Structures are given as C-alpha cells and as structure tokens.
Amino acid sequence: MKNLILSFLNDIKKNYKTLILAFLVAFGFWVVASIQVFPTIDKDISGINIETQLTEYMVQNNLEIVTGVSELASIKIEGRRYEISDLTSDDFFASVDLSDVRSAGTYTLPITVSSKTTDTDYTFLKTEPRAVTLTIDEIISKEFQLTGTAPDISLPESYYADSVTAEPASVTLTGSAETLNSITHIEARSTYHGEISESHRTGSELYVYGANGVRITADDIQFSTNNVSVNISILKQKELPLKLSIVGYPSNFDISSLKYEILPNTITIAAPDDTIDSLSELNIGTVDISDIQLNRNSVIPIVLPEGYKNLSGNNNARIEWDLENYGTVDIAVNLTEAKINISNPPDNYDVSLITNELQLKVIGPSSRIMGLSASDMTVNVNLLGVTLHEGSQDVSVTIQTRGTRQQYWISGEYKVTINVVPKEHGQTSGESE
C-alpha cells in the first residue's frame, strides 16, 4: 500500500500541468452547462432603505413624518445568473410618494423600488412590504412661560420664601402641534432639598402639564434649553406694631391728650436683610393735627422700603380718633382788632393786610372750647421764604392759642390776602420820606 501511494504521488508530480489544464476545461464545461440548463435564477435582496422626500407643500405647512420611516424593504428578482448574482441592496432604492399628504394624520402609501443601474436585465417578482404606514404630524415651535417652584425646601421660623422664579423665564418647545396646543403650563421645579435661610439659585427639572394637571411626557418634544435655574428669594419676617406721628400742633398743645387707635395695630413684614432685627415698631407716616375732624377717621397708606414685603396685605391703616365729648366752635377773628404778627418782611417791600376777618374752626373737649374768643388767638404771618410780588397775594397763616397744655386745636388751613408795595429808593424798613 505504501508503495502504491508513493507511486500515485510521483505520477501527480510528473503530470501536474496536465491535471490543472483538465480542471480548467471541466470548469468551463460546467459554466456553459449551467448557462444552457439554468438560464435564469431568482434572488432575494433585503435591507433596502426606504427614502421619504418631503413635498414642498409639506415643508410650507410644517408637516413632518414622525413614525414609520425605520422600515427596510426586501425584493425578489429574476434574471440570468451572471447578471444578478452580484447585486446587493446598494444597487436599489425604495421610495414613497408623499404627494397625497395634505394634512396631519396616518397614511398607508405604496413603496416603489427602482434600480440604480440601467445595464442589468432582470424582473421584479415581489416587494416586501408593499406599503408603509406613516404618521404625519404638524411640527411647530411655541414659547411657554416657566413657573418656578421649590416644593422640597423648608424654612426656619421667622423666614419667608418671597418668590421662586425661573431663569430664563421662558422656553421654546418644538413638537407636534396637537401636543403643544394641549400644554397649559410648564413648571421649573428646583432640585434643592432641605432647609434654607438665605436666597439660593438652584438647578431644576422641567415638568410639562396639560389640562387638569395631567403631566405630559411626550418623547418627541424638544426644548430650546434644559439648562434652567430656579432663584429662591428668602426674606426675614417680623411682626411689628404700627406707630403714627402727629405734626402741626402748637408748642403749647398737650399731645398726650389726643387719643387714637391704629387699625390694624400690627402687621407682619419681611425684609431682604437683617435690618428688620433692629426694628421694634413701624412708623407709617404723619397726620397734621389741622386735618383731624370730628366723626371722621384718617387713612394712611402703608408704604414699605424697596425690597420689603407686607405679608399681612394691609395696604392702608385706619386711624380711629377717640374724640368722645369733643366738639367744635367757630370763632370770628377780626384782624383789625386781633393780635397779628407779620414777621420777616423783606426790606424792599411794604406789606399790609387786606383780609379783615378769619373764620376759625376750633376742635377740642367741649368743656374747654365753649369759652374761647378771638382774644385767645394770635394770627402769625411768617414771610420767610415767601416769594413776594407787587400787588395782592395770598399767604398762609398759623394760629397760636393762649395758655399752656392746651387740648384743642385749629382745624383746617387758613390764608390771608396781603398787599405788597415796593419801597421808594432809599427808604428802609421803619422809615418814610
């Protein structure tokens, strides 16, 4: 056996050229036979991309394909072996005609497969799938205001969260018109958890809501930015009693005799810093004593410095005057007989009174004002700082009452008319030519 094998191998070595030639001749006969016996073959080709070219109408009306474009087409073709055996999916393209798409909706459209080459002869036998279902939607962009929230923070006692705002204050969403039109508001929710006692700027997570507070989580919504900060403004709060200042009363008036009540008597305010710690009361303003009337309360607006906040919500304070057993009396003061002081007249003018009488209204305890007369009043005309001009003009006067620790006052404002005449050249106050 060994000798037989060695003899065979030696024959091959001696005749290898003849064997190769015989193989080639046999292969050629096989090819010719294949072409003659099997002139055509079938071939399956898969993985052909389906192209969807938007029409001009769709572009102009913001219509886009949102689902159905991920499928691949497969075909079966028939042709001569030597022509189609090397064809692959790269030699074909599949397309969908979108010319019938005129609005948002779901469309089932046929697939057309074409060859990229023109010199190959074959026949299409089958296309799978024969049609594709596409979802067409109107894609728009819409701007929404952001509402800042911080639900997971806590505050120490006497601290107040003034405002929670988002930065930027708005965001633009791009997506389905139907989805975007159903959005009612967007919340920028702070990611901060825990106690804070000073203003903070934190990161946020955006929550989109529709009707009835239902959260919308559509994956096809695109945000112009997800980098939104939440600014949490923290103020320090304190309850303070209200205080009132009374002005315009004469030096001989007993201010402690005038009783009143401020309503509300306290309010709670918040401040952006620790200055509130040094406040023990809040002065809401002044009331001129001449403005106080019987059976009439006063109202003063409560105005706080910039940055402060009125947590009580009282925009005005009502002053209820305790004027029980008070009355009014009208006194006619004859200026030709009464005590009149004209002070600080300018050197270059002569000033004289034109008004002859003043009707004064006096308010005070009834027991104290019944015996008052014009002799208890002094009319003061102070021209300091008054711009005078030749002729007649009105100037304000003050009324001084006689006595000490008086408990009544002159109600209202009063003026007299004076006559102003320029002095002749060389004449000074107290001289005449």
C-alpha positions as CSV (number, residue, x, y, z in Angstrom):
1,M,0.0,0.0,0.0
2,K,2.8,2.4,0.9
3,N,4.4,1.8,-2.5
4,L,1.1,2.4,-4.3
5,I,0.6,5.7,-2.6
6,L,4.2,6.8,-3.3
7,S,3.7,5.8,-7.0
8,F,0.5,7.9,-7.2
9,L,2.1,11.0,-5.8
10,N,5.0,10.6,-8.1
11,D,2.6,10.5,-11.1
12,I,0.9,13.7,-9.9
13,K,4.3,15.4,-9.7
14,K,5.2,14.4,-13.2
15,N,1.8,15.3,-14.7
16,Y,0.5,18.3,-12.5
17,K,0.3,20.6,-15.6
18,T,-2.0,18.1,-17.3
19,L,-4.2,17.9,-14.3
20,I,-4.6,21.7,-14.0
21,L,-5.5,22.0,-17.6
22,A,-8.1,19.2,-17.2
23,F,-9.6,21.1,-14.2
24,L,-10.0,24.3,-16.1
25,V,-11.5,22.6,-19.1
26,A,-14.0,20.8,-16.8
27,F,-14.9,24.1,-15.1
28,G,-15.5,25.8,-18.4
29,F,-17.8,22.9,-19.5
30,W,-19.7,23.3,-16.2
31,V,-20.2,27.1,-16.7
32,V,-21.5,26.6,-20.2
33,A,-23.8,23.8,-19.0
34,S,-25.2,26.0,-16.2
35,I,-26.0,28.8,-18.6
36,Q,-27.7,26.5,-21.0
37,V,-29.5,24.3,-18.5
38,F,-30.4,27.1,-16.0
39,P,-30.6,30.4,-18.0
40,T,-32.3,32.4,-15.2
41,I,-32.4,32.4,-11.4
42,D,-34.3,34.0,-8.5
43,K,-32.6,36.2,-5.9
44,D,-33.8,37.7,-2.6
45,I,-32.3,41.1,-1.7
46,S,-33.0,42.7,1.7
47,G,-32.0,45.8,3.6
48,I,-33.0,48.5,1.1
49,N,-33.5,51.9,2.7
50,I,-36.9,53.5,2.1
51,E,-36.5,57.1,1.1
52,T,-39.2,59.7,2.0
53,Q,-38.7,63.1,0.4
54,L,-41.0,65.8,1.9
55,T,-43.0,67.7,-0.7
56,E,-42.9,71.5,-1.0
57,Y,-46.5,71.6,0.4
58,M,-45.4,69.6,3.5
59,V,-42.5,71.9,4.1
60,Q,-44.6,75.0,3.8
61,N,-47.2,73.7,6.2
62,N,-44.8,72.3,8.8
63,L,-45.8,68.7,8.1
64,E,-43.2,66.1,9.0
65,I,-43.0,62.3,9.3
66,V,-42.9,61.3,12.9
67,T,-43.2,57.5,12.7
68,G,-42.9,54.7,10.0
69,V,-39.6,55.6,8.3
70,S,-37.4,53.0,10.0
71,E,-38.5,50.0,7.9
72,L,-36.3,48.4,5.3
73,A,-37.6,46.9,2.0
74,S,-36.9,43.5,0.6
75,I,-37.3,42.3,-3.0
76,K,-37.2,39.1,-5.1
77,I,-35.9,39.4,-8.6
78,E,-35.4,37.1,-11.6
79,G,-32.6,37.2,-14.1
80,R,-29.6,35.5,-15.6
81,R,-27.2,34.2,-13.0
82,Y,-24.2,36.1,-14.4
83,E,-26.2,39.4,-14.3
84,I,-27.9,39.4,-10.9
85,S,-25.6,37.2,-8.8
86,D,-23.5,40.2,-7.6
87,L,-26.4,42.6,-7.0
88,T,-26.9,43.9,-3.4
89,S,-29.2,46.3,-1.6
90,D,-26.8,49.2,-2.6
91,D,-27.9,48.7,-6.2
92,F,-31.6,49.6,-5.4
93,F,-33.5,52.4,-3.8
94,A,-37.0,52.4,-2.4
95,S,-39.3,55.5,-2.2
96,V,-42.7,56.6,-1.1
97,D,-44.8,59.1,-3.0
98,L,-46.0,61.8,-0.5
99,S,-47.8,64.0,-3.0
100,D,-51.2,63.0,-1.5
101,V,-50.3,64.1,2.0
102,R,-52.2,67.4,2.7
103,S,-52.6,67.3,6.5
104,A,-51.6,65.6,9.7
105,G,-52.7,62.0,10.0
106,T,-51.9,58.4,9.3
107,Y,-51.2,57.3,5.7
108,T,-50.6,53.9,4.2
109,L,-48.6,54.5,1.0
110,P,-47.2,52.1,-1.6
111,I,-43.4,51.5,-1.8
112,T,-41.7,51.8,-5.2
113,V,-38.4,50.0,-5.7
114,S,-36.1,51.1,-8.5
115,S,-32.7,50.1,-9.7
116,K,-29.7,52.4,-9.6
117,T,-28.2,50.7,-12.7
118,T,-29.6,50.6,-16.2
119,D,-27.4,48.0,-17.8
120,T,-28.7,45.0,-15.9
121,D,-31.6,42.9,-17.1
122,Y,-33.9,41.3,-14.5
123,T,-37.5,41.2,-13.4
124,F,-39.1,42.3,-10.1
125,L,-41.1,39.4,-8.7
126,K,-42.0,40.7,-5.3
127,T,-41.6,43.7,-2.9
128,E,-42.0,43.4,0.9
129,P,-43.5,45.3,2.4
130,R,-45.7,46.5,-0.5
131,A,-46.8,49.6,1.5
132,V,-45.6,51.6,4.6
133,T,-47.8,53.2,7.2
134,L,-46.6,56.7,8.1
135,T,-47.7,59.1,10.8
136,I,-47.7,62.7,9.6
137,D,-47.9,65.5,12.1
138,E,-47.7,69.3,12.1
139,I,-44.5,70.3,13.8
140,I,-44.4,73.8,15.4
141,S,-42.4,75.8,17.8
142,K,-44.1,77.6,20.7
143,E,-42.9,79.7,23.6
144,F,-44.0,79.0,27.2
145,Q,-43.5,80.9,30.4
146,L,-41.9,78.9,33.2
147,T,-43.3,78.7,36.7
148,G,-40.6,78.3,39.3
149,T,-41.3,76.0,42.2
150,A,-39.4,74.6,45.2
151,P,-41.6,72.0,46.8
152,D,-38.8,70.3,48.7
153,I,-37.3,73.2,50.7
154,S,-38.1,74.1,54.3
155,L,-37.6,77.4,56.2
156,P,-36.6,78.1,59.8
157,E,-39.0,80.0,61.9
158,S,-39.3,83.8,61.0
159,Y,-38.2,83.2,57.4
160,Y,-40.3,83.7,54.3
161,A,-39.9,82.5,50.7
162,D,-40.7,85.6,48.8
163,S,-40.5,84.4,45.3
164,V,-39.5,81.4,43.3
165,T,-38.6,82.3,39.7
166,A,-37.2,80.5,36.7
167,E,-34.2,81.8,34.7
168,P,-34.7,82.0,31.8
169,A,-38.3,83.0,32.3
170,S,-39.5,81.2,29.2
171,V,-38.5,78.2,27.0
172,T,-39.4,77.3,23.4
173,L,-40.8,73.9,22.7
174,T,-40.8,72.2,19.3
175,G,-43.0,69.2,18.5
176,S,-46.5,68.1,17.5
177,A,-48.9,71.0,17.2
178,E,-51.6,68.8,18.8
179,T,-49.3,68.1,21.8
180,L,-48.0,71.7,22.2
181,N,-51.5,73.1,22.0
182,S,-52.6,70.9,24.8
183,I,-49.9,72.2,27.2
184,T,-51.3,74.5,29.9
185,H,-48.1,75.3,31.8
186,I,-44.5,74.3,32.4
187,E,-43.0,74.0,35.9
188,A,-39.3,74.5,36.6
189,R,-39.0,72.5,39.8
190,S,-36.0,73.2,42.0
191,T,-33.8,70.2,42.6
192,Y,-32.8,71.6,46.1
193,H,-33.9,69.5,49.1
194,G,-33.6,70.7,52.7
195,E,-33.7,73.8,54.9
196,I,-32.5,77.2,53.7
197,S,-32.4,80.6,55.4
198,E,-31.0,82.7,52.6
199,S,-31.6,83.2,48.9
200,H,-30.5,80.4,46.6
201,R,-30.0,79.7,43.0
202,T,-30.5,76.0,42.1
203,G,-30.9,73.6,39.2
204,S,-34.2,72.4,38.1
205,E,-36.2,69.7,36.3
206,L,-38.9,70.8,33.8
207,Y,-42.4,69.3,34.2
208,V,-44.9,69.8,31.3
209,Y,-48.6,69.8,32.2
210,G,-51.8,69.6,30.3
211,A,-55.5,70.0,31.2
212,N,-56.5,69.0,34.8
213,G,-52.9,68.9,35.9
214,V,-52.0,65.8,33.9
215,R,-48.3,65.6,33.2
216,I,-47.2,65.3,29.6
217,T,-44.2,63.2,28.9
218,A,-44.1,63.1,25.1
219,D,-40.7,62.0,23.9
220,D,-40.9,63.9,20.6
221,I,-41.0,67.3,22.4
222,Q,-37.7,69.2,22.0
223,F,-36.8,72.1,24.4
224,S,-34.8,75.1,23.4
225,T,-32.8,74.6,26.6
226,N,-32.8,72.2,29.5
227,N,-30.4,74.4,31.5
228,V,-33.0,76.3,33.6
229,S,-32.1,77.7,37.1
230,V,-34.6,78.4,39.9
231,N,-34.0,81.5,42.0
232,I,-35.4,81.2,45.5
233,S,-35.7,84.6,47.3
234,I,-35.7,84.3,51.1
235,L,-36.8,87.1,53.4
236,K,-36.7,87.5,57.1
237,Q,-40.1,88.3,58.6
238,K,-41.3,90.1,61.8
239,E,-44.5,91.3,63.3
240,L,-44.3,95.0,64.2
241,P,-46.7,97.4,66.0
242,L,-47.7,100.4,63.9
243,K,-46.8,103.9,65.0
244,L,-48.1,107.3,64.0
245,S,-46.6,110.8,64.1
246,I,-48.8,113.8,64.7
247,V,-47.4,117.1,63.4
248,G,-48.5,120.7,63.0
249,Y,-49.7,121.3,66.6
250,P,-48.6,124.4,68.5
251,S,-45.9,124.1,71.2
252,N,-48.5,124.7,74.0
253,F,-50.6,121.7,72.9
254,D,-50.8,118.7,75.2
255,I,-50.2,116.0,72.6
256,S,-50.8,113.2,75.2
257,S,-54.4,114.3,75.5
258,L,-55.2,113.2,71.9
259,K,-56.1,109.5,72.0
260,Y,-56.5,107.3,69.0
261,E,-56.3,103.7,67.8
262,I,-54.5,102.4,64.7
263,L,-56.2,99.5,62.8
264,P,-54.6,97.1,62.3
265,N,-52.3,97.7,65.2
266,T,-49.7,95.4,63.9
267,I,-48.6,93.9,60.6
268,T,-46.1,91.3,59.6
269,I,-43.4,92.4,57.2
270,A,-40.4,90.7,55.5
271,A,-37.0,92.2,54.7
272,P,-34.2,91.1,52.4
273,D,-31.6,91.6,55.2
274,D,-31.1,91.7,59.0
275,T,-32.1,95.4,59.3
276,I,-35.5,94.2,60.4
277,D,-34.0,92.8,63.6
278,S,-33.3,96.3,64.9
279,L,-36.9,97.5,64.4
280,S,-39.3,97.4,67.3
281,E,-42.1,99.3,65.6
282,L,-43.1,100.6,62.2
283,N,-43.8,104.3,61.7
284,I,-46.4,104.5,58.9
285,G,-46.3,108.3,58.5
286,T,-47.7,111.6,59.8
287,V,-51.0,113.3,60.3
288,D,-51.2,117.1,60.6
289,I,-53.4,118.0,63.6
290,S,-55.3,120.5,61.4
291,D,-56.6,117.6,59.3
292,I,-58.2,115.8,62.2
293,Q,-62.0,116.1,62.1
294,L,-64.9,115.0,64.3
295,N,-66.7,111.8,63.3
296,R,-64.1,111.2,60.6
297,N,-61.3,108.6,60.7
298,S,-58.0,109.1,58.9
299,V,-56.5,106.7,56.4
300,I,-52.7,106.4,55.9
301,P,-51.2,104.3,53.1
302,I,-48.7,101.7,54.4
303,V,-45.6,102.1,52.3
304,L,-42.6,99.9,52.8
305,P,-39.0,100.5,51.6
306,E,-38.0,98.8,48.3
307,G,-37.2,95.1,48.9
308,Y,-39.6,94.8,51.9
309,K,-42.8,92.9,51.6
310,N,-46.1,93.4,53.5
311,L,-47.1,89.9,54.4
312,S,-50.3,91.0,56.2
313,G,-51.6,92.5,53.0
314,N,-52.9,95.7,54.7
315,N,-52.3,98.5,52.2
316,N,-53.8,101.2,54.5
317,A,-54.0,101.9,58.2
318,R,-57.2,103.4,59.6
319,I,-56.8,105.9,62.5
320,E,-59.8,106.0,64.7
321,W,-59.7,109.1,66.8
322,D,-61.1,108.9,70.4
323,L,-62.9,112.2,70.3
324,E,-65.8,111.4,72.6
325,N,-67.1,114.6,74.4
326,Y,-65.2,116.7,71.8
327,G,-67.0,119.4,70.0
328,T,-66.3,122.3,67.6
329,V,-66.8,126.0,67.8
330,D,-66.5,128.7,65.1
331,I,-64.7,131.9,66.1
332,A,-64.6,135.0,64.0
333,V,-61.3,136.8,64.4
334,N,-61.4,140.5,63.4
335,L,-57.9,141.1,62.1
336,T,-58.2,144.9,62.7
337,E,-58.5,144.2,66.4
338,A,-56.8,140.8,67.0
339,K,-53.2,140.2,67.7
340,I,-51.4,139.9,64.3
341,N,-47.7,139.3,63.8
342,I,-46.2,139.8,60.4
343,S,-42.7,138.6,60.7
344,N,-39.7,138.6,58.3
345,P,-40.9,141.1,55.7
346,P,-38.3,141.9,53.0
347,D,-36.6,145.3,53.2
348,N,-37.6,146.4,49.8
349,Y,-41.4,146.0,50.2
350,D,-44.1,147.4,52.4
351,V,-46.6,144.7,53.4
352,S,-50.1,145.3,54.7
353,L,-53.2,143.2,55.3
354,I,-56.2,143.3,53.0
355,T,-58.2,140.5,54.8
356,N,-60.3,141.9,57.7
357,E,-61.6,138.7,59.3
358,L,-60.9,135.0,59.6
359,Q,-63.5,132.4,60.5
360,L,-61.7,129.8,62.6
361,K,-62.9,126.3,63.4
362,V,-61.7,125.0,66.8
363,I,-61.9,121.4,67.9
364,G,-61.4,120.2,71.4
365,P,-63.1,119.0,74.6
366,S,-66.5,120.7,74.8
367,S,-65.8,121.9,78.3
368,R,-62.6,123.6,77.1
369,I,-63.7,125.4,74.0
370,M,-67.1,126.9,74.9
371,G,-65.5,130.0,76.5
372,L,-63.0,130.7,73.7
373,S,-63.0,134.0,71.9
374,A,-60.9,135.9,69.4
375,S,-58.8,137.3,72.2
376,D,-57.4,133.8,72.8
377,M,-55.9,133.6,69.3
378,T,-52.8,135.2,67.7
379,V,-52.5,135.2,63.9
380,N,-48.9,134.8,62.7
381,V,-47.9,135.7,59.1
382,N,-44.4,134.5,58.5
383,L,-43.0,135.8,55.2
384,L,-39.7,133.9,55.5
385,G,-39.1,132.1,52.3
386,V,-42.2,133.5,50.6
387,T,-41.7,135.0,47.1
388,L,-43.5,138.3,47.1
389,H,-44.6,140.3,44.1
390,E,-46.1,143.8,43.8
391,G,-49.8,143.8,44.4
392,S,-52.1,141.5,46.3
393,Q,-51.4,137.8,47.0
394,D,-52.5,135.1,49.4
395,V,-50.1,133.8,52.1
396,S,-50.6,131.0,54.7
397,V,-51.0,131.9,58.4
398,T,-50.6,129.9,61.6
399,I,-52.8,130.4,64.7
400,Q,-51.3,130.5,68.1
401,T,-53.6,129.8,71.1
402,R,-53.2,131.3,74.5
403,G,-52.2,129.3,77.6
404,T,-50.3,126.1,78.3
405,R,-51.0,122.4,77.8
406,Q,-54.0,123.2,75.6
407,Q,-56.2,120.3,74.4
408,Y,-57.9,122.0,71.4
409,W,-56.6,122.8,68.0
410,I,-57.4,124.9,64.9
411,S,-58.9,122.7,62.2
412,G,-58.1,123.4,58.6
413,E,-55.7,125.7,56.8
414,Y,-56.1,129.4,56.6
415,K,-54.7,132.2,54.4
416,V,-54.9,135.9,54.3
417,T,-54.5,138.3,51.5
418,I,-51.8,140.9,51.8
419,N,-50.9,143.9,49.7
420,V,-47.2,144.3,48.6
421,V,-45.9,147.7,47.6
422,P,-42.2,148.3,46.6
423,K,-40.5,150.9,48.8
424,E,-39.2,154.0,47.2
425,H,-35.5,154.3,46.6
426,G,-33.5,155.0,49.8
427,Q,-36.4,154.0,52.0
428,T,-35.8,151.2,54.6
429,S,-38.0,149.3,57.0
430,G,-39.3,151.7,59.7
431,E,-38.6,154.9,57.6
432,S,-40.7,157.0,55.3
433,E,-39.8,160.0,53.2
